[in-house]
Amino acid sequence: MLVIFVKVKPGASHNELHVESPNMLSVKIKAKPVDGQANRYLVDYLAEKLNISRSKITIQKGASSRMKRIALGMVQSEWDEILKKISA
């Protein structure tokens, strides 16, 4: 299990993902923060961008905050490969 932090900006005009550091992502998403919609959308968006299943993504902390602690069902070497791909 790998833990990363994600800064989320809900209600954006378009979806966007930036790598801030090896364990910090910044994500803009279109979904509004209403009734957990943004959290569900975030998990779907991360699953798509990171090319992993939704079941491997868990919001551990920050469900009602813009700063989220997210657990990913993978090891560090897998994460390093994903970072190379999304940073390119």
N, C-alpha and C positions, 0 to 999 in steps of 0.2 A: 504494500500500500504506500503510495506516494502522496504527499500533501503539497498543494500549491495555494497561492492566494490570487484572487481575481477581483480587480476593481471593475465594477459594472456601472455603465451609464444607460439606464433604461429610457425608452421613449425617443431614441435617436432616429434620425432620418434614414439611416442605413446601418446594416450590421458591419462590424469591423473588429478585428482582433490584432493586438500588438503585444509583442513580448517585451516587458519592461526589464525583467531580469530572469535568470534561470528558474526561479520559483514564483514569479509574479507576472500575471497577464493583465492587460487592460482590454476590456470588451465593451463595445457599444452595441446595443441591441434595439430593435424596433419595438419590442413588446413593452407595454406600460406596466408599472408596478402595482397591479390591481389583482387581488385575490390569488397571489402566487403565480400569475401568468408569466411574469418576467423570469422567475426562477425556473419554471418548466421550459420556457423558451431558451434560457441560458444553457440548461443541460442538453437540450436538443442541438443547439448551435455548437457547443463545445464537442459533442459527440461527432457531428458532421466534420468540423474543422480539424479535429485531432484524429479522425478516422478510428474511433473506438466505439464500443456499444454504450448505450445510455446506462446500462446496469453497472458499468465500471466507474460512473461518476456520481459522487455523493456530496451534497452540500452539508458539511459538518457544522459550520458556524456562520452566522450572518444572513440567515434566511430573510430577515427584514432590514438588512443593511446593504449598502453599496459595496462594502468590502466583505468578501466571502472567503472562507477557508474551505477548500474543496479537496476531497480525497479521490485519488484516481487509482483504479485497480491495475497497477502496473509497477514495474521496477524502474530504477533510475536509468538504466541503459536504454530502455524503451522510450522513456521521456526525453532523453538526450537526442535520440533519433527523430522524434516528433519535432523537437525544437529546431533542429537543423532544417527540416522540411518547411515549417511555417515561417521561419526567419528568412528563408531564401527569396 
